[in-house]
Amino acid sequence: MIPLHDDNPTDIFPVLTILFIVTCVLVFFWQVSLGSPGGQMAVYSLGVIPAVLLDKVSLPAELVLVPAELTVITSMFLHGGFMHLAGNMLYLWIFGNNLEDALGHFRFIVFYLLCGVAAVFGQVLQNPASEIPMIGASGAISGVLGGYLLLYPHARVLVLIPLGFFSQLIRLPAGWVLGFWFLIQLVSSALSSPDGAGVAWYAHIGGFIAGMVLVPFMKRRNVPLFHKSHGSSRWHRTLHR
């Protein structure tokens, strides 16, 4: 089930959502420009390695570009391939603008980064001895999805359902789409390899839960939870002043 668009309008221009997307794309181009060995070195230097973050092992000196603590942030802007990047940016484009609208520009930055940090530790605590670098915006974007679920569960999302040779376009409530997404993360984490290789499912879960926890405290006061109207967000703000 691939989301393509939602029917949830915004009142502000999502400058930070776009900035995050542009930054991730530019960083990906930089990774590609380094070639295979250089790109792999960048992943080890700027990605989060649980054992390094927790000071259980040390990186070779030539790979240390930033302090281990700072990789919690730098890792959010690296991606492991085009499809990894494209999937993350699609979700951020669809759902991020509404979170930025509901929180305001400054709080959206803080929210996004906090969700990303929570996602990192969700994965790190699951396998603290791992020496596999973790990269990607998925954790922070998972927080966006968690926040969106609490704010706009009744918004309609156009999704593509691949069915072999046939595909189906259908509009579903955001609560169904995001609830199904979270269920997939839970099932996948239960079935994932214990060595921590592959997708960082626990980062997705940690980011999603962080988004749900944070959004009631960080949203603007005149923005309600579980908003039901499909009309302009400006209209619901007038009603709730």
MOURNOR-V283107 format. One record per pair of residues at least 12 apart in sequence whose C-alpha atoms are under 10 Angstrom apart, sorted by the first residue. I is the first residue (numbers start at 1). GAP is how many residues later the second one is. If there is no record, write none. Layout:
{{I,GAP} {I,GAP}}
This chain:
{{1,157} {1,158} {1,159} {1,160} {1,161} {1,162} {1,167} {1,168} {1,169} {1,176} {1,179} {1,180} {2,85} {2,88} {2,89} {2,155} {2,156} {2,157} {2,158} {2,159} {2,160} {2,167} {2,175} {2,179} {3,84} {3,87} {3,88} {3,91} {3,92} {3,154} {3,155} {3,156} {3,157} {3,158} {3,166} {3,167} {3,168} {3,169} {3,171} {3,174} {3,175} {4,86} {4,87} {4,89} {4,90} {4,153} {4,154} {4,155} {4,156} {4,165} {4,167} {5,85} {5,86} {5,88} {5,89} {5,90} {5,151} {5,152} {5,153} {5,154} {5,155} {5,166} {6,88} {6,89} {6,92} {6,149} {6,150} {6,151} {6,152} {6,153} {6,165} {6,166} {6,167} {6,168} {7,87} {7,148} {7,149} {7,150} {7,151} {7,164} {7,167} {7,223} {7,224} {7,225} {8,86} {8,87} {8,89} {8,90} {8,144} {8,146} {8,147} {8,148} {8,149} {8,221} {8,222} {8,223} {8,224} {8,225} {9,88} {9,89} {9,92} {9,146} {9,221} {9,222} {9,223} {9,224} {9,225} {10,87} {10,88} {10,89} {10,90} {10,91} {10,92} {10,221} {10,222} {10,223} {10,224} {11,86} {11,87} {11,89} {11,90} {11,91} {11,221} {11,222} {11,223} {11,224} {12,85} {12,86} {12,88} {12,89} {12,90} {12,92} {12,93} {12,221} {12,222} {13,84} {13,87} {13,88} {13,92} {14,79} {14,82} {14,83} {14,84} {14,85} {14,86} {14,87} {14,90} {14,91} {15,82} {15,85} {15,90} {16,80} {16,81} {16,84} {16,88} {16,89} {16,90} {16,92} {16,93} {17,72} {17,75} {17,76} {17,77} {17,78} {17,79} {17,80} {17,81} {17,82} {17,83} {17,88} {17,91} {17,92} {17,95} {18,71} {18,74} {18,75} {18,78} {18,79} {20,56} {20,57} {20,69} {20,72} {20,73} {20,76} {20,89} {20,92} {20,117} {21,56} {21,64} {21,65} {21,67} {21,68} {21,69} {21,71} {21,72} {21,116} {22,67} {23,54} {23,55} {24,52} {24,53} {24,54} {24,55} {24,61} {24,64} {24,65} {24,112} {24,113} {25,52} {25,53} {25,54} {25,57} {25,60} {25,61} {25,64} {26,51} {26,52} {27,50} {27,51} {27,52} {28,49} {28,50} {28,51} {28,52} {28,53} {28,54} {28,57} {29,49} {29,53} {30,12} {30,48} {31,12} {31,47} {31,48} {31,49} {31,50} {32,48} {32,49} {32,50} {39,41} {40,40} {40,93} {41,21} {41,22} {41,23} {42,21} {42,22} {42,23} {42,33} {42,36} {43,20} {43,28} {43,31} {43,32} {43,35} {43,36} {43,37} {43,89} {43,90} {43,91} {43,92} {44,15} {44,19} {44,20} {44,21} {44,27} {44,31} {44,87} {44,88} {44,89} {44,90} {44,91} {45,14} {45,15} {45,16} {45,17} {45,18} {45,19} {45,20} {45,21} {45,22} {45,23} {45,26} {45,29} {45,30} {45,88} {46,17} {46,18} {46,19} {46,20} {46,21} {46,22} {46,24} {46,25} {46,26} {46,27} {46,28} {46,29} {46,30} {46,31} {46,32} {46,87} {46,88} {46,89} {47,21} {47,23} {47,24} {47,25} {47,26} {47,27} {47,28} {47,29} {47,30} {47,31} {47,32} {47,85} {47,86} {47,87} {47,88} {47,89} {48,20} {48,21} {48,22} {48,23} {48,24} {48,25} {48,26} {48,27} {48,28} {48,72} {48,73} {48,75} {48,76} {48,83} {48,84} {48,85} {48,86} {48,87} {48,88} {49,19} {49,22} {49,23} {49,26} {49,71} {49,75} {49,79} {49,80} {49,81} {49,82} {49,83} {49,84} {49,85} {49,86} {50,18} {50,22} {50,70} {50,71} {50,73} {50,74} {50,75} {50,76} {50,77} {50,78} {50,79} {50,80} {50,81} {50,82} {50,83} {50,84} {51,73} {51,76} {51,77} {51,78} {51,79} {51,80} {51,81} {51,82} {52,15} {52,16} {52,17} {52,76} {52,77} {52,78} {52,79} {52,80} {52,81} {53,14} {53,15} {53,16} {53,17} {53,18} {53,19} {53,71} {53,75} {53,76} {53,78} {54,14} {54,15} {54,70} {54,71} {54,74} {54,75} {55,13} {55,74} {56,72} {56,73} {56,74} {56,75} {57,72} {57,73} {57,74} {58,73} {59,72} {71,49} {71,62} {71,63} {71,64} {72,41} {72,44} {72,45} {72,46} {72,47} {72,48} {72,49} {72,62} {72,63} {73,40} {73,41} {73,43} {73,44} {73,47} {73,62} {73,64} {74,61} {74,62} {74,63} {75,41} {75,42} {75,45} {75,58} {75,59} {75,60} {75,61} {75,62} {76,37} {76,40} {76,41} {76,44} {76,58} {76,59} {76,60} {76,61} {76,62} {76,63} {76,64} {76,65} {77,58} {77,59} {77,60} {77,61} {78,56} {78,57} {78,58} {78,59} {79,55} {79,56} {79,57} {79,58} {79,59} {80,54} {80,55} {80,56} {81,55} {84,52} {84,53} {84,54} {85,51} {85,52} {85,53} {87,51} {88,48} {88,49} {88,50} {88,51} {88,52} {88,53} {88,54} {89,48} {89,49} {89,52} {91,47} {91,50} {91,51} {91,53} {91,54} {92,45} {92,46} {92,48} {92,49} {92,50} {92,52} {92,53} {93,48} {94,51} {94,63} {95,46} {95,49} {95,50} {95,52} {95,53} {95,54} {95,57} {95,62} {95,79} {96,12} {96,16} {96,45} {96,47} {96,48} {96,49} {96,51} {96,52} {97,47} {98,46} {98,49} {98,50} {98,53} {98,54} {98,135} {99,12} {99,13} {99,45} {99,46} {99,48} {99,49} {99,52} {99,53} {99,116} {99,120} {100,12} {100,44} {100,119} {101,118} {101,119} {101,122} {101,132} {102,45} {102,46} {102,49} {102,113} {102,116} {102,117} {102,118} {102,119} {102,120} {102,121} {102,122} {102,131} {102,135} {103,112} {103,113} {103,114} {103,115} {103,116} {103,117} {103,118} {103,120} {104,114} {104,115} {104,116} {107,108} {107,111} {107,112} {107,113} {108,36} {108,107} {108,110} {108,111} {110,108} {111,29} {111,32} {111,33} {111,36} {111,99} {111,100} {111,103} {111,104} {111,107} {111,108} {112,25} {112,27} {112,28} {112,29} {112,30} {112,31} {112,32} {112,95} {112,98} {112,99} {113,24} {113,26} {113,27} {113,28} {113,30} {113,94} {114,25} {114,26} {114,29} {114,93} {114,96} {114,97} {114,100} {115,23} {115,24} {115,25} {115,26} {115,27} {115,28} {115,29} {115,31} {115,32} {115,88} {115,89} {115,91} {115,92} {115,93} {115,94} {115,95} {115,96} {115,97} {115,98} {115,99} {116,20} {116,21} {116,22} {116,23} {116,24} {116,25} {116,26} {116,27} {116,28} {116,87} {116,88} {116,90} {116,91} {116,92} {116,94} {116,95} {117,22} {117,23} {117,86} {117,89} {117,90} {117,93} {118,21} {118,22} {118,25} {118,85} {118,86} {118,87} {118,88} {118,89} {118,90} {118,91} {118,92} {118,93} {119,18} {119,19} {119,20} {119,21} {119,22} {119,23} {119,24} {119,81} {119,82} {119,83} {119,84} {119,85} {119,86} {119,87} {119,88} {119,89} {119,90} {119,91} {119,92} {120,14} {120,15} {120,19} {120,20} {120,80} {120,82} {120,83} {120,84} {120,86} {120,87} {121,81} {121,82} {121,85} {121,86} {122,17} {122,78} {122,79} {122,80} {122,81} {122,82} {122,83} {122,84} {122,85} {122,87} {122,88} {123,16} {123,73} {123,77} {123,78} {123,79} {123,80} {123,81} {123,82} {123,83} {123,84} {124,72} {124,76} {124,78} {124,79} {125,77} {125,78} {126,68} {126,70} {126,74} {126,76} {126,77} {127,67} {127,68} {127,69} {127,75} {128,68} {129,66} {129,67} {130,65} {130,66} {130,67} {131,64} {131,65} {131,66} {132,63} {132,64} {132,65} {132,66} {133,63} {133,64} {134,62} {134,63} {134,64} {134,65} {134,66} {134,69} {135,64} {135,65} {136,64} {137,67} {138,61} {138,62} {138,63} {138,65} {138,66} {138,69} {138,70} {139,61} {139,62} {139,63} {139,64} {139,65} {139,66} {139,67} {139,68} {139,69} {139,71} {139,72} {140,63} {140,64} {140,66} {140,67} {140,68} {140,70} {140,71} {141,63} {141,66} {141,67} {141,70} {142,36} {142,39} {142,40} {142,61} {142,62} {142,63} {142,64} {142,65} {142,66} {142,67} {142,68} {142,69} {142,70} {143,60} {143,61} {143,62} {143,63} {143,64} {143,65} {143,66} {143,67} {143,68} {143,69} {143,70} {143,71} {143,72} {144,63} {144,64} {144,65} {144,66} {144,67} {144,68} {144,71} {145,29} {145,30} {145,32} {145,33} {145,34} {145,36} {145,37} {145,59} {145,62} {145,63} {145,64} {145,66} {145,67} {146,29} {146,32} {146,33} {146,36} {146,59} {146,60} {146,61} {146,62} {146,63} {146,64} {146,65} {146,66} {146,67} {146,68} {146,69} {147,60} {147,61} {147,62} {147,63} {147,64} {147,65} {147,66} {147,67} {147,68} {147,69} {147,71} {147,72} {147,78} {148,26} {148,27} {148,30} {148,60} {148,63} {148,64} {148,67} {148,77} {148,78} {149,24} {149,25} {149,26} {149,27} {149,28} {149,29} {149,30} {149,59} {149,62} {149,63} {149,66} {149,76} {149,77} {149,78} {150,24} {150,25} {150,61} {150,62} {150,63} {150,65} {150,66} {150,74} {150,75} {150,76} {150,77} {151,24} {151,61} {151,64} {151,65} {151,68} {151,72} {151,73} {151,74} {151,75} {151,76} {151,77} {152,21} {152,22} {152,23} {152,72} {152,73} {152,74} {152,75} {152,76} {152,77} {152,78} {153,20} {153,21} {153,22} {153,23} {153,24} {153,25} {153,26} {153,72} {153,73} {153,74} {153,75} {154,18} {154,19} {154,20} {154,21} {154,22} {154,72} {154,73} {154,74} {154,75} {154,76} {155,16} {155,17} {155,18} {155,19} {155,20} {155,71} {155,72} {155,73} {155,74} {155,75} {155,76} {156,14} {156,15} {156,16} {156,17} {156,18} {156,19} {156,20} {156,21} {156,74} {157,13} {157,14} {157,15} {157,16} {157,17} {157,18} {157,19} {157,20} {157,21} {158,12} {158,13} {158,14} {158,15} {158,16} {158,19} {159,12} {159,13} {159,18} {175,51} {178,30} {182,22} {182,23} {182,26} {182,27} {183,22} {184,17} {185,14} {185,15} {185,16} {185,17} {185,18} {185,19} {185,20} {185,23} {186,15} {186,16} {186,18} {186,19} {187,14} {188,12} {188,13} {188,14} {189,12} {189,13} {189,14} {189,15} {189,16} {190,12} {220,17} {221,16} {221,19} {221,20} {222,14} {222,15} {222,16} {222,17} {222,18} {222,19} {223,13} {223,14} {223,15} {223,16} {223,17} {223,18} {224,12} {224,13} {224,16}}
